[in-house]
Amino acid sequence: MDTIWLTGAQWLAVLRIGLGLWWLESWRHKDKRTWFEGGGITWAADIAAKHRWTPVRSGFDVVVAPRPKTMAYVVAYAELALGAGLILGLLTPLALVGGLLLNLLYFTLMIHDWAEQGQNSMMALISVVALFAMSWQTWSLDAALGWF
């Protein structure tokens, strides 16, 4: 077939950019005032406190609970950085691994809420496919700069 709309590499870039847009939307839709005052972390603390896995509860208590405002900024700006990195194709392998880890963290924290798991599962799957298919080789600053 000589008239394929996009090449395989271009479709992988579309997938990578779409994932970046998903992360950017995750950042954009947050009520920043409430989130940065610790509201998002308070919500997560409630979920963690009821979690059936002791390591999740204790890990949250040790890492997140003592620093709610700092962690609110870390989460929000991680989502922004992941979105920008994937859309622009800048440090793409790092963004894909970081996004995969963040999705796995979200998945573990909200394991009881299967409605949320579809999004986290799909974002994690896209991260794995985009990483192993080296989606940064097309339409990316990484490719333009000769990185990776």
BAZASE-877948 format. One record per atom (N, C-alpha, C, O): z, x, y; atom name; residue in one letter. Coordinates in steps of 0.02 Angstrom, whole numbers, plus 32768, in hexadecimal, padded with zeros to 4 digits. Layout:
BEGIN
+------+------+------+----+----+
|   zz |   xx |   yy | at | aa |
+------+------+------+----+----+
|    Z |    X |    Y | CA |  a |
...
+------+------+------+----+----+
END
This chain:
BEGIN
+------+------+------+----+----+
|   zz |   xx |   yy | at | aa |
+------+------+------+----+----+
| 8000 | 802A | 7FC5 |  N |  m |
| 8000 | 8000 | 8000 | CA |  m |
| 8000 | 802C | 803E |  C |  m |
| 8030 | 8051 | 8049 |  O |  m |
| 7FCE | 8029 | 8066 |  N |  d |
| 7FC7 | 8054 | 80A0 | CA |  d |
| 7FE7 | 8037 | 80DF |  C |  d |
| 7FED | 805B | 8111 |  O |  d |
| 7FFA | 7FF9 | 80DF |  N |  t |
| 8012 | 7FDA | 811C | CA |  t |
| 805C | 7FC7 | 8118 |  C |  t |
| 806F | 7F8E | 8124 |  O |  t |
| 8085 | 7FF7 | 8106 |  N |  i |
| 80CD | 7FEA | 8105 | CA |  i |
| 80E5 | 7FEE | 814D |  C |  i |
| 80D4 | 801C | 8172 |  O |  i |
| 810D | 7FBE | 8160 |  N |  w |
| 8125 | 7FB8 | 81A5 | CA |  w |
| 814D | 7FF5 | 81B9 |  C |  w |
| 8140 | 8012 | 81EE |  O |  w |
| 817F | 8009 | 8191 |  N |  l |
| 81A7 | 8044 | 819E | CA |  l |
| 81AA | 806E | 815F |  C |  l |
| 81A2 | 8054 | 8127 |  O |  l |
| 81B6 | 80AE | 8167 |  N |  t |
| 81BF | 80D9 | 812D | CA |  t |
| 8206 | 80D0 | 8111 |  C |  t |
| 8230 | 80B1 | 8132 |  O |  t |
| 8211 | 80EA | 80D6 |  N |  g |
| 8254 | 80E7 | 80B9 | CA |  g |
| 8287 | 8109 | 80E6 |  C |  g |
| 82BE | 80EF | 80EF |  O |  g |
| 8276 | 8142 | 8102 |  N |  a |
| 82A4 | 8167 | 812E | CA |  a |
| 82B4 | 813E | 816D |  C |  a |
| 82EC | 813F | 8186 |  O |  a |
| 8282 | 811B | 8187 |  N |  q |
| 828D | 80F1 | 81C2 | CA |  q |
| 82BA | 80B6 | 81B1 |  C |  q |
| 82E4 | 80A2 | 81DA |  O |  q |
| 82B1 | 8098 | 8176 |  N |  w |
| 82DD | 8061 | 8163 | CA |  w |
| 8325 | 8079 | 815B |  C |  w |
| 8354 | 8055 | 816C |  O |  w |
| 832F | 80B6 | 8142 |  N |  l |
| 8372 | 80D2 | 813E | CA |  l |
| 8390 | 80DC | 8183 |  C |  l |
| 83CC | 80D2 | 818D |  O |  l |
| 8366 | 80F1 | 81B2 |  N |  a |
| 837E | 80F8 | 81F7 | CA |  a |
| 8391 | 80B4 | 8214 |  C |  a |
| 83C3 | 80AE | 8238 |  O |  a |
| 836A | 8081 | 8204 |  N |  v |
| 837B | 803D | 821B | CA |  v |
| 83BE | 8028 | 81FE |  C |  v |
| 83E8 | 800B | 8221 |  O |  v |
| 83C9 | 8037 | 81BF |  N |  l |
| 8409 | 8027 | 819E | CA |  l |
| 8443 | 804C | 81C1 |  C |  l |
| 8477 | 802E | 81CE |  O |  l |
| 8439 | 808D | 81D0 |  N |  r |
| 846C | 80B5 | 81F2 | CA |  r |
| 847A | 8099 | 8238 |  C |  r |
| 84B4 | 8093 | 824B |  O |  r |
| 8447 | 8088 | 825C |  N |  i |
| 844F | 806D | 82A0 | CA |  i |
| 8471 | 8029 | 829D |  C |  i |
| 849C | 801A | 82C7 |  O |  i |
| 845E | 8000 | 826D |  N |  g |
| 847E | 7FBF | 8265 | CA |  g |
| 84C9 | 7FC6 | 8256 |  C |  g |
| 84F1 | 7FA0 | 8271 |  O |  g |
| 84DA | 7FF6 | 822D |  N |  l |
| 8521 | 8004 | 821F | CA |  l |
| 8545 | 801A | 825F |  C |  l |
| 857E | 8006 | 826C |  O |  l |
| 8523 | 8043 | 8287 |  N |  g |
| 8540 | 8059 | 82C7 | CA |  g |
| 854B | 801E | 82F5 |  C |  g |
| 857E | 801A | 8317 |  O |  g |
| 851B | 7FF0 | 82F7 |  N |  l |
| 8523 | 7FB4 | 8320 | CA |  l |
| 855E | 7F89 | 8308 |  C |  l |
| 8581 | 7F6A | 8330 |  O |  l |
| 8569 | 7F87 | 82C7 |  N |  w |
| 85A1 | 7F62 | 82AA | CA |  w |
| 85E3 | 7F81 | 82C1 |  C |  w |
| 8611 | 7F5D | 82D3 |  O |  w |
| 85E8 | 7FC4 | 82C0 |  N |  w |
| 8625 | 7FE6 | 82D8 | CA |  w |
| 862E | 7FDA | 8323 |  C |  w |
| 8665 | 7FCE | 833A |  O |  w |
| 85F7 | 7FDE | 8348 |  N |  l |
| 85FB | 7FD3 | 8390 | CA |  l |
| 8613 | 7F8C | 839F |  C |  l |
| 863A | 7F81 | 83CD |  O |  l |
| 85FC | 7F5B | 8379 |  N |  e |
| 8613 | 7F16 | 8382 | CA |  e |
| 865D | 7F0F | 8370 |  C |  e |
| 8681 | 7EE9 | 8390 |  O |  e |
| 8673 | 7F33 | 833E |  N |  s |
| 86BA | 7F32 | 832D | CA |  s |
| 86E4 | 7F4A | 8367 |  C |  s |
| 871A | 7F2F | 8375 |  O |  s |
| 86CC | 7F7D | 838A |  N |  w |
| 86EF | 7F96 | 83C5 | CA |  w |
| 86E9 | 7F65 | 8400 |  C |  w |
| 871A | 7F57 | 8422 |  O |  w |
| 86AC | 7F4B | 840A |  N |  r |
| 869F | 7F20 | 8444 | CA |  r |
| 86C7 | 7EDF | 8443 |  C |  r |
| 86DF | 7EC9 | 8477 |  O |  r |
| 86CE | 7EC1 | 8409 |  N |  h |
| 86EC | 7E7F | 8407 | CA |  h |
| 8739 | 7E80 | 840D |  C |  h |
| 8758 | 7E4B | 8412 |  O |  h |
| 8757 | 7EBB | 840C |  N |  k |
| 87A0 | 7EBF | 8412 | CA |  k |
| 87B6 | 7EAB | 8458 |  C |  k |
| 8796 | 7EBE | 848A |  O |  k |
| 87EC | 7E84 | 845C |  N |  d |
| 880C | 7E77 | 849C | CA |  d |
| 8832 | 7EB8 | 84AD |  C |  d |
| 8869 | 7EC2 | 8495 |  O |  d |
| 8813 | 7EE2 | 84D6 |  N |  k |
| 882E | 7F26 | 84E1 | CA |  k |
| 8875 | 7F25 | 84FD |  C |  k |
| 889F | 7F4D | 84E8 |  O |  k |
| 8883 | 7EF8 | 852A |  N |  r |
| 88C6 | 7EF7 | 8547 | CA |  r |
| 88FB | 7EEB | 8511 |  C |  r |
| 892B | 7F10 | 850B |  O |  r |
| 88F0 | 7EB7 | 84EA |  N |  t |
| 891F | 7EA7 | 84B4 | CA |  t |
| 8920 | 7EDE | 847F |  C |  t |
| 8955 | 7EF3 | 8467 |  O |  t |
| 88E5 | 7EF6 | 846E |  N |  w |
| 88E0 | 7F29 | 843A | CA |  w |
| 8906 | 7F68 | 844F |  C |  w |
| 892E | 7F83 | 8428 |  O |  w |
| 88F9 | 7F81 | 848C |  N |  f |
| 8917 | 7FC0 | 84A1 | CA |  f |
| 8962 | 7FBA | 84B0 |  C |  f |
| 8985 | 7FEC | 84B4 |  O |  f |
| 8979 | 7F7D | 84BA |  N |  e |
| 89C1 | 7F73 | 84C2 | CA |  e |
| 89E4 | 7F70 | 847E |  C |  e |
| 8A20 | 7F67 | 847A |  O |  e |
| 89BD | 7F78 | 8449 |  N |  g |
| 89D9 | 7F79 | 8405 | CA |  g |
| 89D0 | 7F39 | 83DF |  C |  g |
| 89E9 | 7F34 | 83A7 |  O |  g |
| 89AD | 7F08 | 83FB |  N |  g |
| 89A4 | 7EC9 | 83D9 | CA |  g |
| 897F | 7ECF | 8397 |  C |  g |
| 8991 | 7EAD | 8367 |  O |  g |
| 894D | 7EF9 | 8394 |  N |  g |
| 8928 | 7F02 | 8356 | CA |  g |
| 8953 | 7F23 | 8321 |  C |  g |
| 894E | 7F13 | 82E6 |  O |  g |
| 897C | 7F51 | 8336 |  N |  i |
| 89A7 | 7F74 | 8307 | CA |  i |
| 89DF | 7F45 | 82F0 |  C |  i |
| 89F4 | 7F49 | 82B6 |  O |  i |
| 89F7 | 7F1A | 831C |  N |  t |
| 8A29 | 7EE9 | 8308 | CA |  t |
| 8A0E | 7EBB | 82D2 |  C |  t |
| 8A30 | 7EAB | 82A2 |  O |  t |
| 89CF | 7EA6 | 82DB |  N |  w |
| 89AE | 7E7C | 82A8 | CA |  w |
| 89A9 | 7EA2 | 8266 |  C |  w |
| 89B9 | 7E87 | 8232 |  O |  w |
| 8994 | 7EE1 | 8269 |  N |  a |
| 898E | 7F0A | 822C | CA |  a |
| 89D2 | 7F17 | 820D |  C |  a |
| 89D7 | 7F1A | 81CF |  O |  a |
| 8A06 | 7F1F | 8236 |  N |  a |
| 8A4A | 7F2A | 821C | CA |  a |
| 8A61 | 7EEE | 81F3 |  C |  a |
| 8A82 | 7EF5 | 81BF |  O |  a |
| 8A50 | 7EB2 | 820A |  N |  d |
| 8A62 | 7E75 | 81E6 | CA |  d |
| 8A40 | 7E74 | 81A2 |  C |  d |
| 8A5F | 7E62 | 8170 |  O |  d |
| 8A01 | 7E87 | 81A0 |  N |  i |
| 89DC | 7E8A | 8161 | CA |  i |
| 89F9 | 7EC0 | 8134 |  C |  i |
| 8A04 | 7EB4 | 80F8 |  O |  i |
| 8A06 | 7EFB | 814F |  N |  a |
| 8A21 | 7F32 | 8127 | CA |  a |
| 8A65 | 7F21 | 810B |  C |  a |
| 8A74 | 7F33 | 80D2 |  O |  a |
| 8A8F | 7EFF | 8132 |  N |  a |
| 8AD3 | 7EEF | 811B | CA |  a |
| 8AD2 | 7EC1 | 80DE |  C |  a |
| 8B00 | 7EC3 | 80B5 |  O |  a |
| 8A9E | 7E98 | 80D8 |  N |  k |
| 8A98 | 7E6A | 809F | CA |  k |
| 8A6D | 7E85 | 8066 |  C |  k |
| 8A63 | 7E63 | 8034 |  O |  k |
| 8A54 | 7EC2 | 806E |  N |  h |
| 8A25 | 7EDE | 803D | CA |  h |
| 8A47 | 7EE8 | 7FFA |  C |  h |
| 8A82 | 7EFB | 7FF7 |  O |  h |
| 8A23 | 7EDA | 7FC5 |  N |  r |
| 8A41 | 7EE0 | 7F82 | CA |  r |
| 8A47 | 7F28 | 7F6A |  C |  r |
| 8A6B | 7F35 | 7F3A |  O |  r |
| 8A24 | 7F56 | 7F8A |  N |  w |
| 8A27 | 7F9C | 7F75 | CA |  w |
| 8A58 | 7FC2 | 7FA1 |  C |  w |
| 8A50 | 7FC5 | 7FDE |  O |  w |
| 8A8B | 7FDE | 7F83 |  N |  t |
| 8ABE | 8004 | 7FA7 | CA |  t |
| 8AA1 | 803D | 7FCF |  C |  t |
| 8AB6 | 8047 | 8008 |  O |  t |
| 8A71 | 8064 | 7FB5 |  N |  p |
| 8A55 | 809C | 7FDD | CA |  p |
| 8A34 | 8085 | 801E |  C |  p |
| 8A36 | 80A9 | 8050 |  O |  p |
| 8A16 | 8049 | 801E |  N |  v |
| 89F8 | 802F | 805B | CA |  v |
| 8A2F | 801E | 808D |  C |  v |
| 8A2A | 8030 | 80C8 |  O |  v |
| 8A62 | 7FFC | 8076 |  N |  r |
| 8A9A | 7FEA | 80A3 | CA |  r |
| 8ABC | 8028 | 80BF |  C |  r |
| 8AC5 | 802E | 80FC |  O |  r |
| 8ACE | 8056 | 8093 |  N |  s |
| 8AF2 | 8092 | 80AB | CA |  s |
| 8AC5 | 80BF | 80D4 |  C |  s |
| 8ADB | 80DD | 8105 |  O |  s |
| 8A85 | 80C5 | 80C1 |  N |  g |
| 8A57 | 80ED | 80E9 | CA |  g |
| 8A4F | 80D3 | 8130 |  C |  g |
| 8A4E | 80F9 | 8160 |  O |  g |
| 8A49 | 8091 | 8135 |  N |  f |
| 8A44 | 8072 | 8177 | CA |  f |
| 8A83 | 807F | 819F |  C |  f |
| 8A80 | 8090 | 81DA |  O |  f |
| 8ABD | 8078 | 817E |  N |  d |
| 8AFE | 8083 | 81A0 | CA |  d |
| 8B06 | 80CB | 81B9 |  C |  d |
| 8B24 | 80D7 | 81ED |  O |  d |
| 8AEA | 80FA | 8194 |  N |  v |
| 8AF1 | 8141 | 81A6 | CA |  v |
| 8ABD | 8157 | 81D9 |  C |  v |
| 8ACD | 817B | 8209 |  O |  v |
| 8A7F | 8141 | 81D1 |  N |  v |
| 8A48 | 815B | 81FB | CA |  v |
| 8A3C | 812F | 8238 |  C |  v |
| 8A35 | 814A | 826F |  O |  v |
| 8A38 | 80EE | 8230 |  N |  v |
| 8A21 | 80C2 | 8266 | CA |  v |
| 8A5A | 80A4 | 828E |  C |  v |
| 8A5A | 80A6 | 82CC |  O |  v |
| 8A8B | 8088 | 826D |  N |  a |
| 8AC0 | 8063 | 828F | CA |  a |
| 8AE5 | 808B | 82C5 |  C |  a |
| 8AF5 | 806E | 82F9 |  O |  a |
| 8AF3 | 80CB | 82BB |  N |  p |
| 8B17 | 80F0 | 82F0 | CA |  p |
| 8AEE | 80FC | 832F |  C |  p |
| 8B0A | 810D | 8363 |  O |  p |
| 8AAD | 80F4 | 832C |  N |  r |
| 8A81 | 8102 | 8365 | CA |  r |
| 8A4C | 80CC | 836E |  C |  r |
| 8A11 | 80DB | 8368 |  O |  r |
| 8A61 | 808E | 837C |  N |  p |
| 8A30 | 8057 | 837E | CA |  p |
| 89FB | 805F | 83B4 |  C |  p |
| 89C1 | 8051 | 83A7 |  O |  p |
| 8A0E | 8074 | 83F0 |  N |  k |
| 89DC | 807A | 8425 | CA |  k |
| 89AA | 80B1 | 8416 |  C |  k |
| 896E | 80A8 | 8420 |  O |  k |
| 89C3 | 80EA | 83FE |  N |  t |
| 8996 | 8121 | 83EC | CA |  t |
| 8966 | 810C | 83B6 |  C |  t |
| 892A | 8119 | 83BB |  O |  t |
| 897F | 80EB | 8383 |  N |  m |
| 8954 | 80D6 | 834C | CA |  m |
| 8922 | 80A0 | 8362 |  C |  m |
| 88EB | 809D | 8348 |  O |  m |
| 8936 | 8076 | 8391 |  N |  a |
| 8907 | 8044 | 83AC | CA |  a |
| 88CC | 8067 | 83CD |  C |  a |
| 8892 | 8053 | 83C4 |  O |  a |
| 88DA | 809C | 83F4 |  N |  y |
| 88A4 | 80C2 | 8413 | CA |  y |
| 887A | 80E7 | 83DF |  C |  y |
| 883D | 80E9 | 83E5 |  O |  y |
| 889B | 8104 | 83AD |  N |  v |
| 8877 | 8129 | 8379 | CA |  v |
| 8846 | 80FB | 8355 |  C |  v |
| 880C | 810C | 834C |  O |  v |
| 885D | 80C0 | 8342 |  N |  v |
| 8832 | 8091 | 831D | CA |  v |
| 87F8 | 807A | 8349 |  C |  v |
| 87BE | 807C | 8334 |  O |  v |
| 8807 | 8064 | 8385 |  N |  a |
| 87D3 | 8049 | 83B1 | CA |  a |
| 879F | 807E | 83C1 |  C |  a |
| 8763 | 8071 | 83BD |  O |  a |
| 87B5 | 80BA | 83D4 |  N |  y |
| 8784 | 80EC | 83E8 | CA |  y |
| 8762 | 810D | 83AC |  C |  y |
| 872C | 812A | 83B4 |  O |  y |
| 8781 | 8109 | 8371 |  N |  a |
| 875E | 811F | 8335 | CA |  a |
| 8722 | 80F0 | 8328 |  C |  a |
| 86EC | 8107 | 8317 |  O |  a |
| 872D | 80AF | 8330 |  N |  e |
| 86F6 | 807F | 8327 | CA |  e |
| 86BF | 808B | 835A |  C |  e |
| 8684 | 8088 | 8349 |  O |  e |
| 86D1 | 8099 | 8398 |  N |  l |
| 86A0 | 80A7 | 83CC | CA |  l |
| 8679 | 80E7 | 83BC |  C |  l |
| 863C | 80E9 | 83C1 |  O |  l |
| 869D | 811B | 83A8 |  N |  a |
| 867C | 815B | 8397 | CA |  a |
| 864E | 8154 | 835B |  C |  a |
| 8617 | 8170 | 835A |  O |  a |
| 8665 | 812F | 8329 |  N |  l |
| 863B | 8124 | 82EE | CA |  l |
| 85FB | 80FF | 8301 |  C |  l |
| 85C4 | 8111 | 82EC |  O |  l |
| 8603 | 80CA | 832A |  N |  g |
| 85C9 | 80A4 | 833F | CA |  g |
| 8597 | 80CF | 8366 |  C |  g |
| 855B | 80CE | 8357 |  O |  g |
| 85B0 | 80F4 | 8397 |  N |  a |
| 8583 | 811F | 83BF | CA |  a |
| 8563 | 8155 | 8394 |  C |  a |
| 8527 | 8162 | 839A |  O |  a |
| 858A | 8174 | 8369 |  N |  g |
| 856F | 81AA | 833F | CA |  g |
| 8539 | 8191 | 8310 |  C |  g |
| 8507 | 81B3 | 8307 |  O |  g |
| 8542 | 8157 | 82F3 |  N |  l |
| 8510 | 813C | 82C5 | CA |  l |
| 84D2 | 8122 | 82E9 |  C |  l |
| 849B | 812B | 82D0 |  O |  l |
| 84DB | 8103 | 8321 |  N |  i |
| 84A2 | 80EA | 8347 | CA |  i |
| 8477 | 8124 | 8360 |  C |  i |
| 843A | 8123 | 835A |  O |  i |
| 8498 | 8156 | 837C |  N |  l |
| 8474 | 818F | 8397 | CA |  l |
| 845F | 81C1 | 8362 |  C |  l |
| 8433 | 81EB | 836D |  O |  l |
| 847F | 81BD | 8328 |  N |  g |
| 8471 | 81EE | 82F4 | CA |  g |
| 848F | 8232 | 8306 |  C |  g |
| 846F | 8266 | 82FC |  O |  g |
| 84CA | 8231 | 8322 |  N |  l |
| 84EC | 826F | 8338 | CA |  l |
| 8528 | 827C | 830A |  C |  l |
| 8555 | 8253 | 8304 |  O |  l |
| 8527 | 82B6 | 82EA |  N |  l |
| 855A | 82C7 | 82B9 | CA |  l |
| 855E | 8291 | 8283 |  C |  l |
| 8594 | 827C | 826E |  O |  l |
| 8524 | 827A | 826F |  N |  t |
| 851F | 8240 | 8243 | CA |  t |
| 8545 | 8246 | 8202 |  C |  t |
| 8567 | 8217 | 81EF |  O |  t |
| 8540 | 827E | 81DE |  N |  p |
| 8566 | 8282 | 819F | CA |  p |
| 85B2 | 8279 | 81AB |  C |  p |
| 85D4 | 8258 | 8183 |  O |  p |
| 85CB | 8296 | 81E0 |  N |  l |
| 8612 | 828E | 81F0 | CA |  l |
| 8623 | 8245 | 8201 |  C |  l |
| 8657 | 822B | 81EC |  O |  l |
| 85F7 | 8225 | 8227 |  N |  a |
| 8602 | 81DF | 8238 | CA |  a |
| 85FF | 81B2 | 81FA |  C |  a |
| 8626 | 8183 | 81F5 |  O |  a |
| 85D2 | 81C1 | 81CD |  N |  l |
| 85CD | 8199 | 8190 | CA |  l |
| 860B | 81A1 | 8164 |  C |  l |
| 8625 | 8170 | 8149 |  O |  l |
| 8623 | 81DE | 815C |  N |  v |
| 8660 | 81EA | 8135 | CA |  v |
| 869C | 81CB | 8158 |  C |  v |
| 86C6 | 81AB | 8138 |  O |  v |
| 86A1 | 81D4 | 819A |  N |  g |
| 86D8 | 81B6 | 81C0 | CA |  g |
| 86D8 | 816A | 81BC |  C |  g |
| 870D | 814C | 81B3 |  O |  g |
| 869E | 814C | 81C1 |  N |  g |
| 8698 | 8103 | 81BB | CA |  g |
| 86AB | 80EB | 8176 |  C |  g |
| 86CC | 80B8 | 816E |  O |  g |
| 8695 | 8110 | 8143 |  N |  l |
| 86A7 | 80FF | 80FE | CA |  l |
| 86F2 | 8101 | 80F5 |  C |  l |
| 870F | 80D3 | 80D7 |  O |  l |
| 8712 | 8135 | 810E |  N |  l |
| 875B | 813A | 8108 | CA |  l |
| 877F | 8102 | 812E |  C |  l |
| 87B0 | 80E6 | 8115 |  O |  l |
| 8767 | 80F1 | 816A |  N |  l |
| 8786 | 80BC | 8190 | CA |  l |
| 877D | 8078 | 816D |  C |  l |
| 87AB | 8050 | 816B |  O |  l |
| 8741 | 806D | 8150 |  N |  n |
| 8737 | 802F | 812A | CA |  n |
| 8764 | 802C | 80ED |  C |  n |
| 877E | 7FF7 | 80DC |  O |  n |
| 876C | 8064 | 80CB |  N |  l |
| 8799 | 8065 | 8091 | CA |  l |
| 87E1 | 8057 | 80A5 |  C |  l |
| 8806 | 8036 | 8082 |  O |  l |
| 87F4 | 8072 | 80DF |  N |  l |
| 8838 | 8065 | 80F9 | CA |  l |
| 883F | 801A | 8109 |  C |  l |
| 8871 | 7FFB | 80F6 |  O |  l |
| 880E | 7FFD | 812B |  N |  y |
| 8810 | 7FB5 | 813A | CA |  y |
| 8811 | 7F8C | 80F9 |  C |  y |
| 8836 | 7F5C | 80F3 |  O |  y |
| 87E8 | 7FA1 | 80C9 |  N |  f |
| 87E4 | 7F7E | 8089 | CA |  f |
| 8828 | 7F7E | 8066 |  C |  f |
| 883E | 7F4B | 804D |  O |  f |
| 8848 | 7FB8 | 8064 |  N |  t |
| 8889 | 7FBF | 8044 | CA |  t |
| 88BE | 7F95 | 8067 |  C |  t |
| 88E6 | 7F74 | 8047 |  O |  t |
| 88BE | 7F98 | 80AA |  N |  l |
| 88F0 | 7F73 | 80D0 | CA |  l |
| 88E9 | 7F28 | 80C6 |  C |  l |
| 891B | 7F04 | 80C1 |  O |  l |
| 88AB | 7F11 | 80C4 |  N |  m |
| 889F | 7EC8 | 80C2 | CA |  m |
| 8888 | 7EB2 | 807D |  C |  m |
| 885F | 7E85 | 8077 |  O |  m |
| 88A1 | 7ED2 | 8049 |  N |  i |
| 888A | 7EC3 | 8005 | CA |  i |
| 8896 | 7E7A | 7FF1 |  C |  i |
| 8872 | 7E60 | 7FC6 |  O |  i |
| 88C6 | 7E5A | 8010 |  N |  h |
| 88D5 | 7E14 | 7FFF | CA |  h |
| 88A5 | 7DE3 | 8022 |  C |  h |
| 88A2 | 7DA9 | 800F |  O |  h |
| 8881 | 7DFA | 8055 |  N |  d |
| 8856 | 7DCE | 807D | CA |  d |
| 880D | 7DD9 | 8069 |  C |  d |
| 87EA | 7E01 | 8087 |  O |  d |
| 87F6 | 7DB5 | 8036 |  N |  w |
| 87B4 | 7DC0 | 801B | CA |  w |
| 877C | 7DAD | 804C |  C |  w |
| 8743 | 7DC3 | 8044 |  O |  w |
| 878B | 7D85 | 807E |  N |  a |
| 8758 | 7D73 | 80AF | CA |  a |
| 8744 | 7DB1 | 80D6 |  C |  a |
| 8709 | 7DB8 | 80E8 |  O |  a |
| 8773 | 7DDE | 80E4 |  N |  e |
| 8764 | 7E1B | 8109 | CA |  e |
| 8743 | 7E50 | 80DD |  C |  e |
| 8722 | 7E7D | 80F6 |  O |  e |
| 874C | 7E4B | 809C |  N |  q |
| 8736 | 7E80 | 8070 | CA |  q |
| 86EA | 7E85 | 806A |  C |  q |
| 86D0 | 7EBB | 805C |  O |  q |
| 86C7 | 7E4E | 8075 |  N |  g |
| 867F | 7E51 | 8073 | CA |  g |
| 8663 | 7E80 | 80A8 |  C |  g |
| 8638 | 7EA9 | 809A |  O |  g |
| 867D | 7E7A | 80E4 |  N |  q |
| 8666 | 7EA6 | 811B | CA |  q |
| 8678 | 7EEE | 810C |  C |  q |
| 864E | 7F1A | 8112 |  O |  q |
| 86B6 | 7EFB | 80F9 |  N |  n |
| 86CA | 7F40 | 80EB | CA |  n |
| 86A4 | 7F5D | 80B1 |  C |  n |
| 8690 | 7F98 | 80B3 |  O |  n |
| 8698 | 7F36 | 807D |  N |  s |
| 8672 | 7F4E | 8043 | CA |  s |
| 862A | 7F5F | 8056 |  C |  s |
| 8611 | 7F93 | 8043 |  O |  s |
| 860A | 7F33 | 807D |  N |  m |
| 85C5 | 7F40 | 8090 | CA |  m |
| 85BF | 7F7C | 80BF |  C |  m |
| 8591 | 7FA5 | 80B8 |  O |  m |
| 85EE | 7F82 | 80EE |  N |  m |
| 85ED | 7FBC | 811B | CA |  m |
| 85F8 | 7FFD | 80F3 |  C |  m |
| 85D7 | 802F | 8102 |  O |  m |
| 8625 | 7FFC | 80C2 |  N |  a |
| 8631 | 8037 | 8099 | CA |  a |
| 85F3 | 8047 | 8070 |  C |  a |
| 85E0 | 8082 | 806A |  O |  a |
| 85D3 | 8014 | 8053 |  N |  l |
| 8597 | 801F | 802B | CA |  l |
| 855F | 803D | 8056 |  C |  l |
| 853D | 806C | 8041 |  O |  l |
| 8555 | 8022 | 8092 |  N |  i |
| 8522 | 803C | 80BF | CA |  i |
| 8531 | 8085 | 80D0 |  C |  i |
| 8504 | 80AF | 80D3 |  O |  i |
| 8571 | 8095 | 80DB |  N |  s |
| 8584 | 80DA | 80EB | CA |  s |
| 8571 | 8109 | 80B2 |  C |  s |
| 8556 | 813F | 80BE |  O |  s |
| 857F | 80F5 | 8074 |  N |  v |
| 8570 | 811F | 803A | CA |  v |
| 8524 | 8128 | 8033 |  C |  v |
| 850C | 8160 | 802A |  O |  v |
| 84FF | 80F1 | 8038 |  N |  v |
| 84B5 | 80F5 | 8031 | CA |  v |
| 8498 | 8121 | 8069 |  C |  v |
| 846F | 814D | 805C |  O |  v |
| 84AE | 8114 | 80A7 |  N |  a |
| 8493 | 813B | 80E0 | CA |  a |
| 84A6 | 8184 | 80DB |  C |  a |
| 847F | 81AF | 80EF |  O |  a |
| 84E1 | 8194 | 80BF |  N |  l |
| 84F7 | 81D9 | 80B8 | CA |  l |
| 84CD | 81FC | 8083 |  C |  l |
| 84B1 | 8232 | 8091 |  O |  l |
| 84C9 | 81E0 | 8047 |  N |  f |
| 84A5 | 8202 | 8012 | CA |  f |
| 845A | 8201 | 801B |  C |  f |
| 8437 | 822B | 7FFF |  O |  f |
| 8440 | 81D2 | 8042 |  N |  a |
| 83F8 | 81D1 | 8051 | CA |  a |
| 83E7 | 81FA | 808F |  C |  a |
| 83AD | 81FE | 80A3 |  O |  a |
| 841A | 8219 | 80AD |  N |  m |
| 8412 | 8244 | 80E8 | CA |  m |
| 83EC | 821E | 8120 |  C |  m |
| 83B8 | 8235 | 8138 |  O |  m |
| 8408 | 81E6 | 8134 |  N |  s |
| 83E8 | 81BA | 8164 | CA |  s |
| 83E1 | 81D8 | 81AA |  C |  s |
| 83C1 | 81B9 | 81D5 |  O |  s |
| 83FD | 8211 | 81B6 |  N |  w |
| 83FA | 8231 | 81F8 | CA |  w |
| 83B9 | 8259 | 8200 |  C |  w |
| 83AE | 8276 | 8235 |  O |  w |
| 838E | 825A | 81CE |  N |  q |
| 8350 | 8281 | 81D2 | CA |  q |
| 831B | 8260 | 81FD |  C |  q |
| 82E9 | 827F | 820E |  O |  q |
| 8325 | 8221 | 820E |  N |  t |
| 82F4 | 81FB | 8236 | CA |  t |
| 8318 | 81D9 | 826F |  C |  t |
| 834F | 81BD | 8267 |  O |  t |
| 82F9 | 81DA | 82A9 |  N |  w |
| 8313 | 81B7 | 82E4 | CA |  w |
| 835B | 81CA | 82F3 |  C |  w |
| 8386 | 819F | 82FB |  O |  w |
| 8369 | 820A | 82F8 |  N |  s |
| 83AE | 8220 | 8305 | CA |  s |
| 83AE | 825E | 8330 |  C |  s |
| 837F | 8286 | 8330 |  O |  s |
| 83E5 | 8266 | 8355 |  N |  l |
| 83EF | 82A4 | 837A | CA |  l |
| 83F9 | 82DE | 834B |  C |  l |
| 83E5 | 8317 | 835A |  O |  l |
| 8418 | 82D1 | 8311 |  N |  d |
| 8421 | 8306 | 82E0 | CA |  d |
| 83DE | 8324 | 82CC |  C |  d |
| 83D7 | 8362 | 82C9 |  O |  d |
| 83AC | 82FB | 82BF |  N |  a |
| 8369 | 8313 | 82AD | CA |  a |
| 8349 | 8337 | 82E7 |  C |  a |
| 8329 | 836B | 82DE |  O |  a |
| 834F | 831B | 8323 |  N |  a |
| 8331 | 8339 | 835E | CA |  a |
| 834F | 837E | 836C |  C |  a |
| 832C | 83AB | 8384 |  O |  a |
| 8390 | 8385 | 835F |  N |  l |
| 83B2 | 83C4 | 836B | CA |  l |
| 83AE | 83F4 | 8330 |  C |  l |
| 83C4 | 842E | 8334 |  O |  l |
| 8393 | 83DC | 82F8 |  N |  g |
| 838E | 8407 | 82BD | CA |  g |
| 83D0 | 840F | 8298 |  C |  g |
| 83D9 | 843F | 8271 |  O |  g |
| 83FF | 83E1 | 82A3 |  N |  w |
| 843F | 83E4 | 8281 | CA |  w |
| 843B | 83C3 | 823D |  C |  w |
| 8414 | 8395 | 8233 |  O |  w |
| 8463 | 83DA | 8210 |  N |  f |
| 846A | 83BE | 81CD | CA |  f |
| 8428 | 83C0 | 81AA |  C |  f |
| 8422 | 83AB | 8170 |  O |  f |
+------+------+------+----+----+
END
